[in-house]
Amino acid sequence: MNKEELIKKAQEHFAKLIEEQIERVEKIKKDTEWTDFTKLDKIRIGFAGGDGIGPIISRETRRVIEYLLADEIKSGRIELVDIEGLTIENRFKHMKAVPDDVLEQIKTCHVFLKGPTETPQAGDPRGNIESANVYLRRALDLFANVRPVKIPQEGINWTFFRENTEGAYILGSKGIMATDEIAFDFKVITRPGAERIIKMAFDYAKKNGKTRVSGVHKANVIKTSDGLFSLVFREIAKEYPEITADEWYIDIMTAKLIDPQRRKQFQVIVLPNLYGDIITDEAAQIQGGVGTAGSANIGRHYAMFEAIHGSGTRMVKEGRAEYADPSSLMRAAVLMLEHIGFNEKAKKLEMALDICGVFEKKLVVTGRPNGASAKEYTDYILETLKSPDLEAKWKEYYEKALQGK
């Protein structure tokens, strides 16, 4: 192609992207209702094992859910559903991020717990398919990625609200090679998309007695899209005069999260997609590793809860899959239980996870045979959950942690 043809092709490609985003914005503006779980006769919870170590940690997390919701399952208030086919093999078979029949299975559930799924890199000889996570967030409009990180002994109690359906990821598979030597990718931030995630962060802060919300972006350099996110943040902050609102550039925020003095001051953090993906992994590592943190992907009608780590294909190849740590997916289960209205059960599971993984550590998962297996560790968690003095034990450990003991 000559230069004029290349430019025309790029213009047509970009025009199509703009049309798609205009349609998406109109849908966001029309969809304002939330599912009310208190009004449902039955709540369907799906389980999708995913790839690698996913089926193992999903199996163990299901054991915990079955214990906590035993009465509700027996009465028919809760139904557990196995979602089949969300595997890399089946996805390559259909050459789709999520095959149509799998998506339909997921849509029959109100919420679902998802094990990690493999995402092939560009140039993978098996083919090029999009991330299942990115696709599901877009297909189900799971616009809010919520990730809590807590380290009581260090004064850390953060909740991240990462926008999930825009930014650099929404068009990640729709870039263009303008020539053999020039590659473009696209980033999009919309006013309705920014408004709903930022408002959700402020509403959470108000509801939970938080006094500070920090908006993170790079508006000094990425002036148009990040500039819009910053503008919307400042507009919404005015609606919550009782909450301190401040803004940070993403690069300095990553530094301040490892500043022992400054990081204690952060509470609720809201930010666009790519920045949120990176910084929440950093935060999880500060907490003890990505295996210690869960993640909620929340929309108005569906919600997906997942471990934030990868599928551990190396562990599988080395025969260590049964030694995978189920904690991250169980932390996600805490968020799921809260989302569907079982706050007390969520609190019990969180306390058990704290006792087992943060305070007592009678068993430790190392990912190798020198540590506990996923099943052994789950047995430990279940034993702790069944303890009649669970809350008293947690409070004792927590107070000692605050005192630095």
C-alpha positions in Angstrom: 0.0 0.0 0.0 1.1 3.6 -0.6 1.0 6.2 2.1 -2.5 7.5 1.2 -4.0 4.0 1.3 -2.4 3.3 4.7 -3.8 6.5 6.1 -7.3 5.8 4.8 -7.2 2.3 6.3 -6.2 3.7 9.7 -8.9 6.4 9.5 -11.6 3.7 8.8 -10.3 1.6 11.6 -10.3 4.5 14.1 -13.8 5.7 13.0 -15.2 2.2 13.7 -13.7 2.3 17.2 -15.3 5.7 17.9 -18.7 4.4 16.7 -18.4 1.4 19.1 -17.5 3.6 22.0 -20.3 6.0 21.4 -22.8 3.1 21.4 -21.2 1.8 24.7 -21.5 5.2 26.4 -25.2 5.3 25.6 -25.7 1.8 27.1 -23.9 2.9 30.3 -26.1 6.0 30.6 -29.3 3.9 30.3 -28.3 1.1 32.7 -28.7 2.5 36.2 -30.4 -0.3 38.2 -28.5 -2.8 40.4 -29.5 -6.4 41.2 -31.1 -6.5 44.7 -30.0 -9.9 46.2 -32.4 -9.5 49.1 -35.3 -9.8 46.6 -34.1 -13.0 44.9 -35.7 -16.3 45.8 -32.5 -18.1 44.8 -28.9 -17.0 44.3 -26.9 -19.0 41.8 -23.1 -19.1 42.5 -20.9 -20.4 39.7 -17.5 -22.0 39.9 -15.1 -21.9 36.9 -11.8 -23.7 37.6 -9.8 -22.1 34.7 -6.3 -23.3 33.9 -3.3 -24.6 35.6 -3.7 -24.5 39.4 -7.1 -23.0 39.0 -9.2 -26.2 39.3 -7.3 -27.1 42.5 -7.8 -23.8 44.3 -11.4 -23.6 43.0 -12.1 -27.1 44.4 -10.7 -26.1 47.8 -12.6 -22.8 47.9 -15.8 -24.6 47.1 -15.3 -26.8 50.1 -15.2 -23.7 52.3 -18.3 -22.1 50.6 -20.2 -25.4 51.0 -19.5 -25.3 54.7 -20.4 -21.7 55.3 -23.6 -21.8 53.2 -24.6 -25.3 54.1 -28.0 -24.2 55.5 -28.8 -22.0 52.5 -27.8 -24.7 50.0 -30.0 -27.2 51.8 -33.0 -24.8 51.8 -32.5 -24.0 48.1 -31.7 -20.3 48.8 -28.3 -20.9 47.3 -27.4 -23.0 44.3 -23.8 -23.9 43.3 -23.2 -24.3 39.6 -20.2 -25.8 37.8 -19.2 -23.7 34.8 -17.5 -26.0 32.2 -15.2 -25.0 29.3 -13.4 -22.0 30.5 -10.0 -23.6 29.7 -7.2 -22.6 27.4 -7.8 -25.7 25.4 -11.5 -25.1 24.8 -10.8 -21.4 24.1 -8.3 -22.2 21.4 -10.6 -24.9 20.0 -13.2 -22.2 19.4 -10.6 -19.4 18.9 -12.5 -17.2 21.3 -11.6 -15.5 24.6 -14.7 -17.1 26.0 -16.7 -19.5 23.9 -20.4 -18.6 23.4 -21.8 -21.6 25.3 -19.5 -20.8 28.3 -20.6 -17.2 28.4 -24.2 -18.4 28.4 -23.5 -20.7 31.4 -21.9 -17.8 33.2 -24.9 -15.6 32.5 -27.2 -18.1 34.3 -25.3 -17.2 37.5 -25.7 -14.1 39.6 -22.1 -14.3 40.7 -19.2 -16.6 40.0 -15.8 -17.6 41.4 -13.2 -17.9 38.7 -9.8 -19.6 38.9 -6.9 -18.0 36.9 -7.0 -18.4 33.2 -4.0 -18.4 30.8 -3.6 -15.5 28.4 -1.4 -16.3 25.4 1.1 -13.6 24.4 1.3 -12.1 21.0 3.0 -14.5 18.6 1.9 -17.7 20.5 2.0 -20.5 17.9 -1.4 -21.8 19.0 -3.0 -18.5 17.9 -4.0 -15.1 19.2 -7.0 -14.9 21.5 -7.9 -12.1 23.9 -7.6 -12.4 27.7 -10.7 -14.1 29.1 -10.7 -11.7 32.0 -10.7 -8.6 29.8 -13.4 -10.1 27.6 -15.7 -11.1 30.6 -15.3 -7.7 32.2 -16.5 -6.1 29.0 -19.2 -8.7 28.1 -20.8 -8.6 31.5 -20.0 -4.9 32.1 -18.0 -5.6 35.3 -16.8 -2.0 35.5 -15.5 -2.1 39.1 -12.4 -4.1 40.1 -12.3 -3.9 43.9 -9.2 -5.2 45.8 -8.6 -4.8 49.5 -5.2 -5.0 51.1 -4.7 -5.1 54.9 -1.6 -5.3 57.1 -2.7 -4.3 60.6 0.7 -4.3 62.2 1.9 -1.8 59.6 -1.2 0.4 59.7 -2.2 -0.5 56.1 -5.9 -0.8 55.2 -6.3 0.0 51.5 -9.2 -0.6 49.2 -8.5 -0.1 45.5 -11.2 0.7 42.9 -9.8 0.0 39.5 -11.9 0.9 36.5 -12.3 -2.4 34.7 -13.8 -1.8 31.2 -11.9 1.2 29.8 -8.4 2.6 29.7 -5.7 0.8 27.8 -7.2 -2.6 28.1 -10.6 -2.2 26.4 -9.1 -1.8 23.0 -6.1 -4.0 23.7 -6.8 -6.3 20.8 -7.8 -3.6 18.4 -4.6 -1.8 17.8 -3.3 -1.3 14.3 0.0 -1.7 12.4 0.0 1.4 10.4 3.0 0.2 8.5 5.4 -2.7 9.2 7.4 -0.2 11.3 4.6 1.7 13.1 2.3 0.2 15.7 -0.6 2.0 17.4 -2.7 0.9 20.4 -5.6 2.9 21.7 -6.8 4.1 25.1 -10.3 5.3 25.9 -11.8 7.0 29.0 -15.4 8.1 29.0 -17.2 10.5 31.3 -19.9 8.0 32.3 -17.3 5.2 32.8 -15.2 7.5 35.0 -18.2 8.8 36.9 -19.5 5.4 38.0 -16.2 4.0 39.3 -15.3 7.2 41.1 -18.7 7.6 42.6 -18.6 4.0 43.7 -15.3 4.6 45.5 -16.6 7.7 47.3 -19.9 5.9 48.2 -17.8 3.0 49.7 -15.7 5.5 51.7 -18.8 7.2 53.1 -20.5 3.9 54.0 -17.5 2.5 55.7 -16.4 5.5 57.6 -13.3 6.3 55.5 -12.1 9.8 55.4 -9.8 9.9 52.4 -10.2 9.0 48.7 -7.1 9.3 46.4 -7.5 9.6 42.6 -4.5 8.2 40.6 -3.7 9.0 37.0 -1.0 10.6 34.7 -2.9 13.7 33.6 0.3 15.7 33.4 1.4 13.7 30.4 -1.7 11.8 29.2 -3.6 15.0 29.1 -6.8 14.1 27.2 -7.9 10.7 28.6 -6.3 10.9 32.0 -7.2 14.6 32.0 -10.9 13.6 31.8 -10.5 11.1 34.6 -8.9 13.8 36.8 -11.7 16.3 35.9 -14.5 13.9 36.8 -12.7 13.0 40.1 -12.6 16.6 41.1 -16.2 17.2 40.2 -17.5 14.1 42.2 -15.3 14.9 45.1 -17.3 18.2 45.6 -20.4 16.0 46.3 -18.6 14.5 49.4 -17.3 17.5 51.4 -16.8 15.4 54.5 -14.2 13.2 52.7 -10.7 14.4 51.9 -9.9 14.0 48.2 -6.4 14.2 46.7 -4.8 13.3 43.4 -1.6 11.5 42.7 0.4 10.6 39.5 0.7 6.9 39.1 4.5 6.9 39.1 4.9 8.7 42.5 2.0 6.6 43.9 3.9 3.4 43.3 6.8 4.9 45.2 4.6 6.1 48.1 3.1 2.7 48.6 6.5 1.5 49.8 7.1 4.6 51.9 6.5 3.3 55.5 5.3 6.6 56.8 3.2 8.0 53.9 1.5 4.7 52.9 -0.4 4.6 56.2 -2.3 7.7 55.2 -4.0 6.1 52.1 -7.4 4.5 52.5 -9.5 4.3 49.3 -7.7 4.6 45.9 -9.5 4.9 42.6 -7.7 4.8 39.2 -8.0 3.7 35.5 -7.5 0.2 34.3 -3.9 -0.3 33.5 -2.6 1.6 36.4 -4.9 -0.3 38.7 -3.7 -3.6 37.4 -0.1 -2.8 38.1 -0.4 -1.0 41.5 -2.7 -3.6 43.0 -0.2 -6.3 42.3 2.4 -4.2 44.0 0.0 -3.7 47.0 -0.6 -7.4 47.2 3.1 -8.1 47.2 3.5 -5.7 50.1 0.8 -7.7 51.9 2.6 -10.9 51.4 2.4 -11.8 47.7 -0.2 -12.0 45.0 -1.4 -15.3 46.4 -2.7 -13.5 49.5 -5.1 -11.1 47.7 -8.5 -11.6 46.2 -10.3 -9.5 43.6 -13.9 -8.6 42.9 -15.2 -7.6 39.5 -18.5 -5.9 40.0 -21.2 -4.8 37.6 -24.8 -3.8 38.1 -26.2 -7.3 37.2 -23.2 -9.7 37.4 -20.1 -10.1 39.5 -16.9 -12.2 39.1 -14.6 -13.0 42.0 -11.1 -14.3 41.3 -7.6 -14.8 42.5 -5.3 -12.1 41.2 -2.4 -14.3 40.4 -1.7 -16.3 37.2 -2.5 -19.9 36.3 0.8 -21.3 37.6 1.6 -23.4 34.5 5.2 -23.9 35.7 3.8 -25.5 39.0 1.7 -27.9 36.9 4.6 -28.9 34.7 6.8 -29.5 37.7 4.1 -31.6 39.5 3.5 -29.1 42.2 0.0 -28.0 41.5 -1.5 -29.7 44.6 0.7 -27.4 46.7 -0.9 -24.2 45.3 -2.1 -21.6 47.8 -5.9 -21.3 47.7 -5.8 -18.1 49.9 -6.3 -15.6 47.0 -9.4 -17.2 45.7 -10.7 -17.6 49.3 -10.1 -13.9 49.8 -12.2 -13.3 46.7 -14.9 -15.5 48.3 -15.0 -13.1 51.2 -15.8 -10.3 48.8 -18.4 -12.5 47.1 -20.2 -13.3 50.3 -20.3 -9.6 51.2 -21.6 -8.7 47.8 -24.6 -11.1 48.0 -25.4 -10.1 51.5 -23.8 -12.7 53.8 -21.7 -10.2 55.7 -21.3 -12.3 58.9 -20.2 -15.4 57.0 -17.8 -13.2 55.1 -16.4 -11.8 58.3 -15.9 -15.3 59.7 -14.0 -16.5 56.6 -11.8 -13.3 56.6 -11.0 -13.9 60.3 -10.1 -17.5 59.6 -7.8 -16.5 56.7 -6.1 -13.9 58.9 -5.6 -16.4 61.7 -4.2 -19.1 59.5 -2.2 -17.0 57.0 -1.2 -13.9 59.0 -1.1 -14.7 62.7 -0.8 -18.4 63.7 0.8 -19.9 60.5 0.6 -23.4 61.9 0.7 -24.5 58.3 2.4 -22.6 55.5 1.9 -23.0 51.8 5.2 -22.7 49.9 4.1 -24.0 46.6 6.4 -27.1 47.1 6.3 -30.4 49.0 8.1 -28.7 51.9 4.9 -26.8 52.7 1.2 -27.7 53.1 -0.8 -28.8 50.2 -3.9 -26.9 49.1 -6.1 -29.5 50.7 -4.2 -29.6 54.0 -4.3 -25.8 54.2 -8.0 -25.8 53.5 -8.5 -28.4 56.3 -6.7 -25.9 58.6 -9.0 -23.1 57.5 -12.1 -25.2 58.0 -10.9 -26.3 61.4 -10.4 -22.7 62.4 -13.8 -21.7 61.0 -15.4 -24.3 63.2 -13.7 -23.0 66.4 -16.3 -21.6 68.9 -13.9 -18.9 69.9 -13.0 -17.8 66.4 -13.8 -14.1 66.9 -12.2 -13.8 70.3 -9.0 -15.5 69.0 -8.9 -13.1 66.0 -9.3 -10.1 68.2 -6.5 -11.2 70.5 -4.2 -11.7 67.5 -5.3 -8.4 65.9 -4.6 -6.4 69.1 -1.2 -7.9 69.4 -0.5 -7.1 65.8 -1.5 -3.5 66.3 0.9 -3.3 69.2 3.7 -4.8 67.1 4.0 -8.0 69.1 
